[in-house]
Amino acid sequence: MQTWVKRRGVAFAVLMGVLVMVAAAQQLPRSANAPKVGDQAPEFTLPDTDGNLVQLSDLLKASDGRGRWVLLVFYRGYW
C-alpha cells in the first residue's frame, strides 16, 4: 500500500511541475518578426565546436547541386 501512495505522490508532483512549466511558457513574450515553421532561415555565420566559422549557405550546398537539408534548433536556455 505504501508503494502505491508514493507513486501517486510522485505522479502528482510531476503533473504539478508540468502545469507550472506550461503556465510559465504562456508568460513568454511573443516576437513579431520570429521565423515560423517552414520559413527560409536568414543567412548567418557562427563558430563550430573547433572555433571555425561556418555559414548556413555553406551547409546547404551539396556537391551534386541538389542542395542538402539542415535542421536548425533554437534552444532558449542553457546547455
Order of alpha helices (4+ residues) and beta strands (2+ residues): alpha-beta-beta-alpha
